[in-house]
Amino acid sequence: MNESNVLKVGIVGAGFIVKKSHIPGLAATSKCYIAGLHDINEVAAREARKFYLDQMEQGDNPLLSKAKNGCNIHDSLEELVKSVDIVDIATPPAYHLEAVSLALNHGKHVICEKPLARNWQELLQYPEIMEKAAGGDWKFQLHTQGIWHPIVKAGRDLIADGVVGEIQQIRTLHQGADPKHTVKLASLWDKHHSGGGALMDIGPHAYAGMWYWLDAGWEPVAVETQLLEATVPVREIAGKPGTKVTVEDDAHVTITWKNKDGREIRGDLEASWNKKDWHEGKVGSRLAPDLYYEITGTKGILTFPNVMLSFRKPFGIAAGLKFKGKKGEKHAYKFKLPKKGIEDLNFFDEFIDVIKGERKGRNDFKFAEEMLLVFGAAYLSSKSGKKVTLKEYKKYAENFKETPALIDDLFSSF
Ligand SMILES: NC(=O)c1ccc[n+]([C@@H]2O[C@H](COP(=O)([O-])OP(=O)(O)OC[C@H]3O[C@@H](n4cnc5c(N)ncnc54)[C@H](O)[C@@H]3O)[C@@H](O)[C@H]2O)c1
């Protein structure tokens, strides 16, 4: 291995997802290594460093000694940014753009946790990001690990092979079980934390799956929200008993997608922390949390139940294709069980190839920005009771100077 080709990654924010997904992925690749960490809580950074080195040791990673000598804890975000090639941002969403901006100003590549920001409007406060996003040779990847999963890729390949025929409709669902780490997080009750609730928190995975399956031929143009509610309106949170919830824990959103021929289809997305109601019990009751995908075309309906994200549990894998117009005719696709957590390794390993120009990224900055427009339009649609185009949402958002004021306005009738 030529170690001079090995890129340096700097972690910003070393909390839950860094330990759950980023470190396992980074400890398994030998194309890059963590050369620095920055967290406002230095203990979290130190713990993450130890966890990373332990994982490298267990996996016999050839970069272990390089990482041991070179993985530094930085008090200053800017010092960290200057010392690495890739800035990997996993702070709460309110702080993402500050780090993206610093990374771009120093000419670094960026990995950012979903969502890119609390709201699309937040980007307007960083014109340098918008400018550089339009061009330049920096690479960007939003961390939405589902689309790095081989099974999700297998679904995309089946669609590309034409098994469903001409696409007519798509549905994706991401449901959570209110995991403990979320209870501790303000994202569960405070709209200013992530800019919204379940839609902002786990909606990105469902959205990414929909976008990835539809491929580059489709773009989102409008959103109509069917349901947005807090099914648990008051939370018992340690230190804050009886906290009023200001975000949704269940969101049903219909996205209109348009292709270059002007044809439109509907994409139904559900993001829910506690409930599995849209798919009428059938899916929800059978599923352990995570993701469900379904795509309907002129030939049939392809369903992919139960894709787990980064949580190291085994999952049953079988996709079913139900043919249209042929009563009872079904086809089951079976897949070899992939290595657990393979999406984490794929994500980080592939990004190095993307930087080196050896492959195309699975998502990009435009995808991350568009997702914010879609979710913003969903909240505005809930408020106005009407379908909202992405263009209309942009116009609305541009009227606000401060993101908190915009978030307050979007949720004023919630
Ligand atoms: N992809 C996924 O499956 C997934 C799952 C959970 C969370 N996330 C995303 O990851 C991000 C972090 O979520 P988490 O659950 O890991 O949160 P967390 O609270 O566990 O970790 C965040 C870390 O960032 C640190 N931090 C806070 N503000 C900071 C700042 N200004 N500068 C530096 N460090 C700062 C905190 O001390 C903490 O250690 C969010 O964007 C969230 O949406 C993604």
The ligand as a Tripos MOL2 file, in Angstrom:
@<TRIPOS>MOLECULE
LIG
   44    48     1     0     0
SMALL
NO_CHARGES

@<TRIPOS>ATOM
      1 N1        -27.4070    8.8440    9.3950 N.am      1 LIG1
      2 C1        -28.0370    8.4320   10.4760 C.2       1 LIG1
      3 O1        -28.5650    7.3160   10.5520 O.2       1 LIG1
      4 C2        -28.1260    9.3530   11.6440 C.ar      1 LIG1
      5 C3        -28.5670    8.8840   12.8920 C.ar      1 LIG1
      6 C4        -28.5580    9.7770   13.9700 C.ar      1 LIG1
      7 C5        -28.1620   11.1040   13.7860 C.ar      1 LIG1
      8 N2        -27.7770   11.5210   12.5470 N.ar      1 LIG1
      9 C6        -27.3810   12.9300   12.2990 C.3       1 LIG1
     10 O2        -26.0720   13.1110   12.8600 O.3       1 LIG1
     11 C7        -25.9380   14.4180   13.4150 C.3       1 LIG1
     12 C8        -25.5680   14.2710   14.8750 C.3       1 LIG1
     13 O3        -26.5510   13.5030   15.5400 O.3       1 LIG1
     14 P1        -26.1710   12.5510   16.7870 P.3       1 LIG1
     15 O4        -27.3670   11.7220   17.0580 O.co2     1 LIG1
     16 O5        -24.8740   11.8950   16.5680 O.co2     1 LIG1
     17 O6        -26.0510   13.6650   17.9210 O.3       1 LIG1
     18 P2        -25.2130   13.6220   19.2730 P.3       1 LIG1
     19 O7        -25.7730   14.6890   20.1320 O.co2     1 LIG1
     20 O8        -25.1060   12.2300   19.7980 O.co2     1 LIG1
     21 O9        -23.7370   14.0660   18.7980 O.3       1 LIG1
     22 C9        -23.4410   15.3770   18.3910 C.3       1 LIG1
     23 C10       -22.0450   15.7240   18.8990 C.3       1 LIG1
     24 O10       -21.7260   17.0230   18.4170 O.3       1 LIG1
     25 C11       -21.1520   17.7830   19.4620 C.3       1 LIG1
     26 N3        -21.4200   19.2020   19.1800 N.ar      1 LIG1
     27 C12       -22.5670   19.9100   19.3670 C.ar      1 LIG1
     28 N4        -22.4320   21.1500   18.8780 N.ar      1 LIG1
     29 C13       -21.1790   21.2300   18.3790 C.ar      1 LIG1
     30 C14       -20.4400   22.2750   17.7570 C.ar      1 LIG1
     31 N5        -20.9710   23.4640   17.5110 N.pl3     1 LIG1
     32 N6        -19.1570   21.9940   17.3740 N.ar      1 LIG1
     33 C15       -18.5870   20.7970   17.6140 C.ar      1 LIG1
     34 N7        -19.2370   19.7670   18.2190 N.ar      1 LIG1
     35 C16       -20.5170   19.9890   18.5890 C.ar      1 LIG1
     36 C17       -21.8120   17.2960   20.7350 C.3       1 LIG1
     37 O11       -21.0100   17.5420   21.8720 O.3       1 LIG1
     38 C18       -21.9410   15.7890   20.4370 C.3       1 LIG1
     39 O12       -20.8370   15.0460   20.8680 O.3       1 LIG1
     40 C19       -27.2810   15.1100   13.1400 C.3       1 LIG1
     41 O13       -27.1980   15.8290   11.9420 O.3       1 LIG1
     42 C20       -28.2670   13.9570   12.9770 C.3       1 LIG1
     43 O14       -29.3640   14.2740   12.1490 O.3       1 LIG1
     44 C21       -27.7270   10.6690   11.4960 C.ar      1 LIG1
@<TRIPOS>BOND
     1     1     2 1
     2     2     3 2
     3     2     4 1
     4     4     5 ar
     5     4    44 ar
     6     5     6 ar
     7     6     7 ar
     8     7     8 ar
     9     8     9 1
    10     8    44 ar
    11     9    10 1
    12     9    42 1
    13    10    11 1
    14    11    12 1
    15    11    40 1
    16    12    13 1
    17    13    14 1
    18    14    15 2
    19    14    16 1
    20    14    17 1
    21    17    18 1
    22    18    19 2
    23    18    20 1
    24    18    21 1
    25    21    22 1
    26    22    23 1
    27    23    24 1
    28    23    38 1
    29    24    25 1
    30    25    26 1
    31    25    36 1
    32    26    27 ar
    33    26    35 ar
    34    27    28 ar
    35    28    29 ar
    36    29    30 ar
    37    29    35 ar
    38    30    31 1
    39    30    32 ar
    40    32    33 ar
    41    33    34 ar
    42    34    35 ar
    43    36    37 1
    44    36    38 1
    45    38    39 1
    46    40    41 1
    47    40    42 1
    48    42    43 1
@<TRIPOS>SUBSTRUCTURE
     1 LIG1         1 GROUP 0 **** ****
